[in-house]
Amino acid sequence: MTRFSSYSLERVRVERKAIAAAGTIALALPFPPSTNNLFETAPNGSRIPTKRYREWREVARAEILRQRPRLAVGPVEVTITLEDRPGRHDADNLIKAVLDCLVEHGLIGGDHSAILRRVTAQWGEADGARVEITRLS
């Protein structure tokens, strides 16, 4: 018997619509873990997601389902505004988890050069991470 969580897409048929050309999707996500903390080596030598990364992915998934964003078809530009927290953080180490999340949930078609044409990471006023996906014409 399969167990479903309360927000599982397996139980509900969801119609997803694309945004118009030059349209923008705005999305709030939790503050992402650093690339340095995404994977660990299993006893058999394979790389597996860390507990922290798995937990972040679940919270991010719930946020995406709650916000019900449209999806961007074709080339996009992504702007990630990260919460300006105390301490030293490398913005480039924080964008991988966000981009992988956008691809995993179908908000963008991929993070390769044919789809992801520009990525901007910046520090600013955000509660966690604010993501803006703009579909390019």
C-alpha positions as CSV (number, residue, x, y, z in Angstrom):
1,M,0.0,0.0,0.0
2,T,1.3,3.4,-1.0
3,R,1.2,6.2,1.6
4,F,0.6,9.7,0.4
5,S,1.4,13.0,2.1
6,S,-1.3,15.6,2.4
7,Y,0.2,17.6,-0.5
8,S,1.0,14.7,-2.8
9,L,0.5,15.3,-6.5
10,E,0.0,11.5,-7.0
11,R,-3.5,11.9,-5.7
12,V,-4.6,15.1,-7.5
13,R,-4.6,15.8,-11.2
14,V,-3.1,19.3,-11.6
15,E,-3.3,21.3,-14.7
16,R,-0.1,23.3,-15.3
17,K,-0.2,26.3,-17.6
18,A,2.8,28.1,-19.1
19,I,3.5,31.8,-18.6
20,A,3.3,34.1,-21.7
21,A,6.5,35.2,-23.5
22,A,8.3,37.8,-21.4
23,G,6.1,36.8,-18.4
24,T,7.6,36.3,-14.9
25,I,7.1,33.8,-12.2
26,A,7.8,34.9,-8.6
27,L,8.4,32.2,-6.1
28,A,9.5,32.2,-2.4
29,L,11.7,29.3,-1.2
30,P,13.6,28.5,2.0
31,F,17.2,29.6,2.3
32,P,19.1,26.9,0.3
33,P,21.9,24.8,1.6
34,S,25.4,25.3,0.2
35,T,26.6,23.0,-2.6
36,N,29.3,21.8,-0.1
37,N,26.5,20.3,2.0
38,L,24.3,18.7,-0.7
39,F,25.8,15.2,-1.0
40,E,27.7,12.7,1.1
41,T,29.5,9.5,0.2
42,A,27.6,6.3,1.1
43,P,29.5,3.2,2.4
44,N,29.3,1.7,-1.1
45,G,31.1,4.8,-2.6
46,S,28.0,6.4,-4.3
47,R,27.0,10.0,-3.7
48,I,23.7,10.4,-1.9
49,P,21.8,13.6,-0.7
50,T,22.5,14.6,2.9
51,K,19.8,14.7,5.5
52,R,19.9,18.5,5.4
53,Y,19.4,18.6,1.6
54,R,16.6,16.1,1.7
55,E,14.8,18.1,4.3
56,W,15.3,21.4,2.3
57,R,13.9,19.7,-0.8
58,E,10.8,18.6,1.0
59,V,10.2,22.1,2.4
60,A,10.9,23.6,-1.0
61,R,8.5,21.2,-2.6
62,A,5.7,22.0,-0.2
63,E,6.3,25.8,-0.8
64,I,6.1,25.2,-4.6
65,L,2.9,23.3,-4.2
66,R,1.4,25.9,-1.9
67,Q,2.3,28.8,-4.3
68,R,1.0,27.0,-7.4
69,P,3.3,28.7,-9.9
70,R,3.0,28.5,-13.6
71,L,5.8,27.0,-15.6
72,A,8.2,28.6,-18.1
73,V,8.5,27.0,-21.5
74,G,11.6,27.7,-23.5
75,P,14.6,29.9,-22.7
76,V,14.5,31.7,-19.3
77,E,16.4,34.1,-17.1
78,V,16.5,33.4,-13.4
79,T,17.1,35.9,-10.7
80,I,17.7,34.6,-7.2
81,T,17.6,37.1,-4.3
82,L,19.1,35.5,-1.2
83,E,18.4,36.6,2.4
84,D,21.2,38.7,3.6
85,R,22.2,36.7,6.7
86,P,25.0,37.3,9.2
87,G,28.1,35.4,8.4
88,R,30.0,34.7,5.2
89,H,28.1,32.9,2.4
90,D,29.1,32.3,-1.2
91,A,26.2,33.0,-3.5
92,D,27.6,30.7,-6.2
93,N,27.4,27.8,-3.7
94,L,23.7,28.5,-3.0
95,I,22.2,28.6,-6.5
96,K,22.7,25.0,-7.4
97,A,20.1,23.7,-5.0
98,V,17.6,26.4,-6.2
99,L,18.1,25.6,-9.9
100,D,17.9,21.9,-9.4
101,C,14.7,22.4,-7.5
102,L,13.2,24.5,-10.4
103,V,14.1,21.7,-12.9
104,E,12.9,18.9,-10.6
105,H,9.5,20.4,-10.3
106,G,9.2,21.3,-13.9
107,L,9.2,25.1,-13.5
108,I,11.9,25.4,-16.1
109,G,12.8,22.9,-18.8
110,G,16.4,22.4,-17.7
111,D,19.5,24.2,-16.4
112,H,21.5,23.7,-19.6
113,S,22.5,26.6,-22.0
114,A,19.6,26.1,-24.4
115,I,17.1,26.8,-21.6
116,L,18.9,28.7,-18.8
117,R,20.2,31.8,-20.6
118,R,21.1,33.9,-17.6
119,V,21.3,33.5,-13.9
120,T,21.7,36.4,-11.4
121,A,22.3,35.8,-7.8
122,Q,22.1,38.7,-5.4
123,W,21.8,39.5,-1.7
124,G,18.8,41.5,-0.6
125,E,15.5,41.7,1.1
126,A,14.1,38.1,1.1
127,D,12.8,35.6,3.6
128,G,15.1,32.7,2.5
129,A,15.3,33.0,-1.3
130,R,13.1,34.9,-3.7
131,V,13.2,33.5,-7.2
132,E,12.0,35.3,-10.3
133,I,11.8,33.3,-13.6
134,T,11.4,35.4,-16.7
135,R,10.6,33.7,-20.0
136,L,12.6,35.1,-22.8
137,S,10.9,35.8,-26.2
